[in-house]
């Protein structure tokens, strides 16, 4: 049984042109016959995402397509592996990873007037949203916001949302050290 190596781009976001931008990049290896669950486990461990609190979307773009393809089941993994086997160039068809907070009745309970809300890991409401985010997105498409969970995230931009206060503090501390603030 062989293995496939490929790049994963994470901690970025999709822009209006369907391009994944402002990302970190790493390489991983999976078994040639990996299941969707096995792929999720390898990716989440590599980028330090806890799947019990987050969901992950795996997408890639192929030549001639404007929209990315999403891997959401075993068949999607088999198609992706087949594509990578045909083209062994490591940088070809990188897997773009988006992380979302997946719970606590976000849609039902905690939507603030400006269109975004969050809840804590224990299910309780987070009252002080400003202490968790740099700036709140000004749209109602809150479920499509990429939530930064990687405490080693290196790109700091306006409108980023962090999983929790500790993640924000860690990223800001690292950013301040690297940029000598």
For each residue, the residues with C-beta under 8 A, 3 or more apart:
1: 31 32 33
2: 31 32
3: 29 30 31 32
4: 29 30 31 32 81 84 85
5: 27 28 29 90
6: 27 28 84 90 93 94 95
7: 25 26 27 90 91 94 95
8: 25 26 27 28 43 46 47 94 95 96 97
9: 12 20 23 24 25 94 95 96 97
10: 23 24 25 26 47 96 97 99 150
11: 22 23 24 47 99 148 150 153 154 155
12: 9 20 21 22 23 24 96 146 155
13: 20 21 22 98 146
14: 18 19 20 21 68 96 98
15: 18 19 20 21
16:
17:
18: 14 15 61 66 67 68
19: 14 15
20: 9 12 13 14 15 23 59 68 96
21: 12 13 14 15
22: 11 12 13 155 157
23: 9 10 11 12 20 96 155
24: 9 10 11 12 47 150 152 153 154 155
25: 7 8 9 10 94
26: 7 8 10 46 47
27: 5 6 7 8 90
28: 5 6 8 42 43 46
29: 3 4 5
30: 3 4 34 38 39 42 81
31: 1 2 3 4 34 38
32: 1 2 3 4 81 85
33: 1 81
34: 30 31 38 39 42 77 81
35: 38 39 74 77
36: 39 40 71 72 73 74 76 77
37: 40 41
38: 30 31 34 35 41 42
39: 30 34 35 36 42 43 58 71 77
40: 36 37 43 44 51 56 58
41: 37 38 44 45 51
42: 28 30 34 38 39 45 46
43: 8 28 39 40 46 47 49 56 58 95 97
44: 40 41 47 48 49 50 51 56
45: 41 42 48
46: 8 26 28 42 43
47: 8 10 11 24 26 43 44 97 99 150
48: 44 45 149 150 151 152
49: 43 44 54 56 99 149 150
50: 44 53 54 149
51: 40 41 44 54 55 56
52:
53: 50 101 102 103 121 163
54: 49 50 51 99 100 101 102 147 149 163
55: 51 99 100 102
56: 40 43 44 49 51 97 98 99 100
57: 70 72 97 98 99 100
58: 39 40 43 70 71 72 76 95 96 97
59: 20 68 69 70 71 95 96 98
60: 68 69 71 80 93 94 95 96
61: 18 65 67 68 69 93 96
62: 65 69 83 93
63:
64:
65: 61 62 68 69
66: 18
67: 18 61
68: 14 18 20 59 60 61 65 96
69: 59 60 61 62 65 76
70: 57 58 59 76
71: 36 39 58 59 60 76 77 79 80 95
72: 36 57 58 76
73: 36 76 77
74: 35 36 77 78
75: 78 79
76: 36 58 69 70 71 72 73 79 80
77: 34 35 36 39 71 73 74 80 81
78: 74 75 81 82
79: 71 75 76 82 83
80: 60 71 76 77 83 84 93 95
81: 4 30 32 33 34 77 78 84 85
82: 78 79 85 86
83: 62 79 80 86 87 93
84: 4 6 80 81 87 88 92 93
85: 4 32 81 82 88
86: 82 83
87: 83 84 92 93
88: 84 85
89: 92
90: 5 6 7 27
91: 7 94
92: 84 87 89
93: 6 60 61 62 80 83 84 87
94: 6 7 8 9 25 60 91
95: 6 7 8 9 43 58 59 60 71 80
96: 8 9 10 12 14 20 23 58 59 60 61 68
97: 8 9 10 43 47 56 57 58
98: 13 14 56 57 59 146
99: 10 11 47 49 54 55 56 57 146 147 148 149 150
100: 54 55 56 57 143 145 146 147
101: 53 54 106 118 147 163
102: 53 54 55
103: 53 106 119 123
104: 109 110 119 120 123
105: 108 109 110 119
106: 101 103 109 110 111 117 118 119 142 143
107: 111 143
108: 105
109: 104 105 106 117 119 125
110: 104 105 106 117 118 119 125 126
111: 106 107 115 116 117 142
112: 115 116 117 129 136
113:
114: 136 138
115: 111 112 136 137 138 139 140 141 142
116: 111 112 129 136 137 142 145 161
117: 106 109 110 111 112 125 126 129 142
118: 101 106 110 126 129 132 161
119: 103 104 105 106 109 110 123 124 125 126
120: 104 123 124 125 126 164
121: 53 164
122:
123: 103 104 119 120
124: 119 120
125: 109 110 117 119 120
126: 110 117 118 119 120 129 132
127:
128: 131 132
129: 112 116 117 118 126 132 133 136
130: 133 136
131: 128 165 168
132: 118 126 128 129 161 162 164 165 168
133: 129 130 136 160 161 162 168
134: 156 157 158 159 160 168
135: 158 159 160
136: 112 114 115 116 129 130 133 159 161
137: 115 116 141 142 145 159 161
138: 114 115
139: 115 142
140: 115
141: 115 137 144 145
142: 106 111 115 116 117 137 139 145
143: 100 106 107
144: 141
145: 100 116 137 141 142 161
146: 12 13 98 99 100 160 161
147: 54 99 100 101 161 162 163
148: 11 99 153 160 161 162 163 167 171
149: 48 49 50 54 99 162 163 167
150: 10 11 24 47 48 49 99 153 167
151: 48 166 167 170 171
152: 24 48 170 171 174
153: 11 24 148 150 156 167 171
154: 11 24 174 175 178
155: 11 12 22 23 24
156: 134 153 160 171 172 175
157: 22 134 160
158: 134 135
159: 134 135 136 137
160: 133 134 135 146 148 156 157
161: 116 118 132 133 136 137 145 146 147 148
162: 132 133 147 148 149 165 167 168 171
163: 53 54 101 147 148 149 167
164: 120 121 132 167 168
165: 131 132 162 168 169
166: 151 169 170
167: 148 149 150 151 153 162 163 164 170 171
168: 131 132 133 134 162 164 165 171 172
169: 165 166 172 173
170: 151 152 166 167 173 174
171: 148 151 152 153 156 162 167 168 174 175
172: 156 168 169 175 176
173: 169 170 176 177
174: 152 154 170 171 177 178
175: 154 156 171 172 178 179 181
176: 172 173 179 180 181
177: 173 174 180
178: 154 174 175
179: 175 176
180: 176 177
181: 175 176
